[in-house]
Amino acid sequence: MLELWTIDAIWISVAFALGMLAKKVNLPPLIGFLAGGFFLNFVGITEGGMALDIVADIGVMLLLFTIGLKLNVKSLLSKEIWLTTSVHMILSVLLFGSLVFIISWLGLYSITQMSLESSMLIGFALSFSSTVFAVKVLEDRGEMNSFHGRISIGILVLQDIIAVVFLSVSKGIAPTLWILGLPVYLFIIRWILIRILDVIDHGELLTLFGFFAAFVTGAIAFEIVGLKPDLGALIIGVLIGSHSRSKELVKQMLSFKDFFLIAFFLVIGMSGLPTLTSIYITLILILAIPAKGIMFMFILTKLNLRARTAWHSTLSLANYSEFGLITGAIGVKMGIIDNQWMIILAMSMSFSFLLASPLNAKSHRLFDKYKNILMKLNTKNIHPDDEPVNLGDARVVICGMGHVGRAAYHQLTSDFDGRVIAIDYDKDVVSRFSESNKNIAWGDSTDSNFWQFVKMPDVEFILLTMNDHASNLNTANALSNCKYRTFSIGAPAHHIDEITELKDAGVSFVYNYYSRAGVEFANSFLSFIKHRKEDKKLTSAT
């Protein structure tokens, strides 16, 4: 019998080794973590140590909390989100529920005869898309704030709310009377948390504040009144997401969230070993995933989104979800389905990630390759994600108005007599800077179509100043397809491998943050000392 701390050491080691292996073969590490869970199950370790289950639960709560911090509630009211979520979920439940019922009727699943109720419950479980997977994909590509990223996150959040409501109702325990005081509590606790954020420092107290907000004021408070703790973490995130320091808090919590989610994927793999029949059914469900993607693509384009936006959103959503496992667990507890379906759902989700990972990693290249076919889905109406077609007489284009982009904009506007334009794919950023009379346009610089069709006759320089390397690299690749390239490209980088990737993509000049920052700091300091000495000489002479 292994000691509990020994089991903890084993799962951390297995997760690290297989995560590294997955990365080496160009797959997301989370695929390795899932494989690690199945491996541990295979060698007889079917339960975690002291930390595993607790850490897994914390990971999901932290994920929802960070989503809440970045969520624009108004965006959920757009038809592209609420109507897509509703229609797709209804169609998915009918499609997958009918498929499961047919599998049972044909005798392919002999453990128990599936009723229509059982089939539709499994269809409901399969209708969700994975929040964990989609967020990781969008973060890795640096597209969380892009238009298609926000569409995907909005759909996922609505799905999560539906799941949490289902889980709360399925508990069979009515919320306590204390729920009547929840609105007042949320109003007061938001005021308190906002005041704390105003005065707290930037160190470990900010991290501890994040845990306190997510688990104490959110999860535990909702648990006390009979609601799902995950919903509490999400709501608290939304309530304080408007604070100016919410982005700083997100960055502070990201590394913790990533570690805790490792345990979540391991727990999935450790839930059981499949039978031969389970593998057959899993393969059938995997073959049905394209139908899930086609429905997303069709609905989004019919709601007047461009095919490119629909394509990137679809790829991040065409998978099965961790909430499907939780829904399945409720079905097992209620006696509606048997435990073997938990293994099937876990395998289906795992293999859906395996299938979707390489497609998402190549999403931009795949769209460029098949855009002539995909763009036939575009409607003739005005699209909410239409991009500018003319950059006027601009000589400089700045892609991304983060800290670096803003500084570059102010400097170059004076150097080039105002012939500078900024491009950003965050509509809130564009709106804010437009109000302050900045020359800025909404657009996705990673879109090869944008650079192919936009008129920019006088552009000489394009600066890639987005906050993440992935977006800058995707933009450089998109620019490489321009037919008549008369401009030079500049971009920043933090690491040697990033510099190599940008130069291979055609970037003319790469600014190395660390090496250049040291040189500029030293020069600025020496200049300061020199001017100070000169001032003293003038003062003494006077």
N, C-alpha and C positions, 0 to 999 in steps of 0.2 A: 504494500500500500504506500503510494507516494505521499510525502508531506505536501501540504497545501502550497507552501512557498516554493517547493520544487516544481509543482505544476505551473505556477506563475512564471518561473524561470524558463520552463520548457516552451510555453506558448509565446512568450516574447521572442525567444530564440528562433522558433519555427517561423513566426510572422516576419521577422527581420530577414531570414535566409531566403524564404520564398518570395517575399516582396522584392528583394534585390534581384532574384532570378527573373521575375516577371519584368522588371525594369530593363534588364539586359536584353530581353527579346522584344522590346518596344511595346510592352503591355503595361497598363496602369498597375501600380503595386497592389491595389485592392484585389485584383485577380489572384495575386499570390497569397493574400491574406485568406481569401475564400478557400483556395487550395490547401492552405495550412490547416484550416478547420477540418476539412475532409481527411487530411492525413492524420491529424490527432485522433479523429474518430476511428480511423482504420487501425491504429496501433493500440486502441483500447482506452484512450483518454476521452471520455464522453462528457465530462463536466470540468468547468474551469476551477481555478484555485480561488483564493480569497478575493481576488480583485476582478476577475474576468466579467462575470455577469453584471456587477455594479458598474464597472467601467463602460460596458456596452450600453447600458441604459443612459449613463451620463453623456455618452457620445451623441446619441440621438437627440437628447434634450438640448445639448449645446449647439447642435446643427440647427435646430428650429429657432433657438435664441438668436444666433447670428443671422439667420434668414430674416427674422423679424426686425433686426437692427437695420437691415438694408432694404426693407420692403416699403414701397410706396403704396399705401392703402388705396389711394385713388385709382391706381392702375388696375386693381382687381375689378373695378366697376366697368372697365372697357369690355365691349362685346367680344373682342379678340380673346379675352381670357375667360370670362364667365360663361359665354355661350359655347366656346370651344370645349371647355371642361365638361359642361353639362351634356352636350350632344355626344361627345366622344365617349364619356363614361356610360351613357345609356346604350350606345351601339356596341361598346366593348363587352358589357355585361351580357347582352343578348348573344353576341357572337361567341364568346368564350364559354358562356354557360351552355349554349346549344352544343358546342363542340364537345364539352365534357359529358353532357347527357348522351350524345351519340356514341362516344367512346364506351360508356357504360352499357348502352343498349346493344352494341355490337359484341359485348363480352370481352373487350380488351382490358377491362379493369375488373377483376374478379374478387377483390377483397370484400367489397360490399356493393349491393345494388344501389345505384345512385338515384335519388329522387330528384324531381325538378327543383325543389327547394335547395337541396345540397349542390346541385349543378350550378344554380344561379349564384350561390354564395361563393363558390370557387371562381365563377366568372367575375364577380365583384372584386375578389382578391386579385385577379389577374388584370383588372382594368386600370390599376394604379401604375404610375411610372415612378422610378426610384429618385427620390429627392437627393439621397446621398450620392448616387452615381452622377446625376446631372450637375449638381453643384461642383463636384470634383472636376468634371469635364470642363465646365465653364470657367472655373478658377484656373485650371491648367492652361486654357487657351486665352485667359485674360479677357473674357467676354461676359462677365457677370453684369456689367452695366450697359452692354450693348442692347439694341432694341430687341433682337431675337432672344438674348439672354433674359431680359426682363419678361418677355412673353412666356418663356419656359418656366421661370421661377414663379410667375403669377399663377400659371396653370397648376404647378406642383403644390403651391401653398393652398389653393382651393381644394385640390385633392386631399391634402393633408388635413384640412379642416373637416372635410366630409368623413375621412377615416377616423379622426379623433371623436367626432360626434357619434359615429357608429360604435366605436369602442366604449364611449361613455354610456350609451343607451344599452349596449349588450352586456354591461356589467350586471344588469338586473337590479341595480341599486339606484333609487331616485336621488337626485341631488338634495342636500340638506336645505333647511330653510335659510341657512346662512348665505345661500346663493343670491338671495334678494338684496343683500348688502354688497354684492360684488362690484357693481358700478361705482359706488361710493368709495370702496376700498381701492379700486384701480385709479380713481381720480386723485386720491390722497397719496398713494404710493408712487404715482408718477411724479407728483410735485416733490416728494422727498428725494427720489432717485435723481431727478434733474438737479436739485440743489447740491446733492453729493457730488455729481459729475462736475459741477461748476468749481468745486474747491479741491477735489482729490488730485494727487500728484500723478506722474507718468510712470511710476515704477510698479512694484509688486502689489501695492494697494489697489491699483486700477484692475489688475488681473483678479484679485480677490473680490473686488466689487462686481465683476462680471459673473463670477460663480454665485455670489450672494443674490444678485438680481435674478438670475436664471432659476436657481433652485429654491431659494428661501422665499423671496417675494412672489415668484411665479409658480414653480412646480408644486411646492408644498402647500401654498395658499389654495391652489385649485384642487389639490387632493383633499384638503380639509372640507371643502364645500361639496365634494362628491363629483368633481370633474377630472378629466384626464390631466395628469401633470405636464405632459408634453404641450398641451394647449396653453397652459399657464406660461411656460417658457417662451413660446411663440408670441403671446400677447404682450408680455413685458418687454420683449425685444422691440415690438412695433411701437409701444408707448414711448420708449426713450430713443427710438431711431432718428427722431428729428433733431436731436441735440447735435451741436457742432462737433462734439468729440466722439460721436458714435462710430465713425470710421476708424479712429484710433483704437477704440475698444474692440472692434472687430479684429483688427490686426493683432491685438494683444491676445485674443482668445483662439486664433486660428490654429496655432501649434497644438494647443490642448485638445481642441476639437478633433484634429486629425489623429492624434494618438488614441483618443477614446473610441473613435470609429473603427480603428484596427480591431479592437476587442469585439465590436459588433459583428464584423464580417467573420471573425473566427467562430463566434457562437453559432452563426448560421451553418457553417460547415460542420460543426460538431453536433448538429441536431439529429443526425442519424445516417446510416448507410443505405443506399438504394438497392432495390431488387431489380431483376431483369425487366419485369413488367413496368416498374417505375421509370426505368431508363427509356423504354419505348414511348411511354406517355409524355415524358419530358421532351423527347425529340419532336413529337407531334406539336406540342405547345411552342417549341422554339420555331418550328416552321410557320407558325401562325403569327409570329412577331411582325413580318412585313405588312400583314393586314392592319396591324395596329398603327404602323407608321403611315401607311397609305391613307388611313382615315384622318390622321392629324394633318397630313399634307393637303388633302382635299378640303377639309373644313377651314383651315387657315387661309388658303388661297381664295376660297369662296367668300371669306370675310374681308377680301380686298387687301390682304398682305401680299407682298411680292413673293415670287417663288423662292428667292434666295433666303429671305427671312423664314419662310415656312420650312425650307429644307434644313437649315441649321437648328431650328426649334425641334423639328421632327426627329432628327438624329439623336438629340439629347433626351427625348422622351420615349423613343421606341425601345422600351425594355420593361421588365417586370420589377416590382417594388418590394422593399423590405416591409412596407405596410401590408402587403399581401400575406406575408408570413404571420404577421400579428393577427390579421383577420382570420387566417386559417387556424391559428391557435385558439381563437374564440370559438370557431366552428367545432373544433375537436372537444373543447370544454363543454359545449352545449350539446354534444352528441350528434351533431348534424353530419359531420364527416369523420373519417377515421384518421389515425395518426400518420398513416403512410402518405397521405396527401401533403403533410408538412414537408416530407422529404422531397416530394415532387415539386412543390412550390419553391423550396430552397434551391434545388437543382436548376429549375427553370430560370429563376432569378440569376443564379451564378452564370449559367451559359448565355443568358441574354446579355450580361455584362461582357462576357468574353466575345460575343458577336459584335456588340455595339462599340467596344473600345477602339479597335483599329479603324472603324468607319468614322468615328468622331475625331480621331487623331488626323485623319485625312479629309475632313469635311470640306475644307476650302478647295483642295485640289479636285475632289470628286465633283463639286458643283461646277468648277471651271471646265471639267472634262465633259459633263453631261448637261451644261446649262442650255444648250440649244433645244434639248428635249424638255427640261424642267420649266423653262421660261414660257412654254406654251400654256402653262397653267395660270399665268398672269391674267387678271381680268382687265377690261378696258377702263375701269373706273380709276379715280384718283386714289392712290395708295397712301395710307398713313405713314409709310416708311419710304416715300419717294425722296430721292437725294437731289442736291443741286446739280444743275446741268451747265452752269457757267460760273467760273471763279473771277470773272471780270478782268481787271488789269493787274491783279496781284502778281508780285514777283516772288513772294515767299509764301509757302503753305506750311502751317504748323498743325500736325496731326496729334491732337490730344492736349487738353487744357488743364492738366494737373499742375503741380508746383513748378516743374521744369518748363512746361509749355507756357504758363503764364509769364514766367520770368523772360523767356525767349521772346514772347509776343511784345512785351513792353520795350525790350531792348531793340528789337528789329524794326518795330513800328517807327521809331525815331531815325534809325539808320537808313530805312528805305522809304521815307516820306509817306508813311501810312499805307504803302502798297503791300500789306500783309493780311492774310486771311487765315483764320483758325478753323479746323474741322474737328468735331467731337461727336461720338455716338451716344452720349448721355444727354437726353433732351432737357433735363433739369439744368445741367451745366450750360447748355446753349441758351436757354431762356434767361438764366441769371446774368450771363455776360452780355447778351443782347440788350438787356435793360440798362446796362452801364455803357452802352454805345460802343461795344467791342465789335469788330468786323468778324463775325463768327457764323458758321453755317452747320446745320445738323447733317451728318453723313457718316457712313461706315468706311473708314479708310482701308479696312481689310478686304473690301469688296472690289474684285477685279473689274466688275462691270462699271463701277463708279469711275475708275481711272480710264476705262476704255471710252466712255461716252462724254465725260465732262470736258468742257472747253476751258483751256488754261493757256492761251497763246504766249503770255509773257512770263510764265513761271520759270524761275531759274534755280530755286532751292526748295527742297522739301525736307522738313525736320520731323523726325518720328519721336515724339516726346510723351508717349503714353506711359502709364505707371508700371507696365509689366512688359517683360521681354517678348512673350508670346505674341502680343498684339503688334509690337513693332516689327517682329519678324514676319508675321502674316502680311502686314502692309508692304514691307519690302518685296515679298514674293509677288504680291498683287501688282506692284509698280513695275516689276521686271517684265510684265506682259505688254507694257505700253509700246505701241508701234513706233511712235516718233518721240524718242526720249532725248530731250535737250536740257534736262535739269540734273542737278547733283543732289544726292541724298545724304543726310546726316542723322545719326542715331546714337543714343547713349547705351552703355553696357556696364555690367558689374563684374563679369567673369570672363576668363580667356575663351571658354567655349562659346559664350554668347557673341564675343567679338568675331570669332571665326564664322559662326552661322550668319551674322549680319553681312559680313563682307562677301561670303559665298552667294548671298541673295542679291548682291549688287549695290550695297551701301558704300558710298564713296568715302565717308569719314565716320569713324566710330570713336566716341568720346568715352574713355575709360574713367568711370566715376572715381575710383579709389586712387589711381595713380595721378590723375589730373587734379583732384581735389587737394592732395598733399602739396603739389607744386604751386597751385594757385593760393593756397593758404600761406605757404612760406613767402611767396612774392608779395602778397597783400600785407603780411606782417612787416616785412622789410620796408615796403613803401610807407607804411604807417609810421615806423620808427624814423625813417628819413624825413618825412614831413614834420614830424614832431620836433626833431632837432633843428630843422630850418625855422620853425615857428619860435623856438626858444632863442635862436640867434637874433631873429628880428626883434623879439621882445627886449632882449638885453641891449641891442643897439639903440633902440628907442629910448 
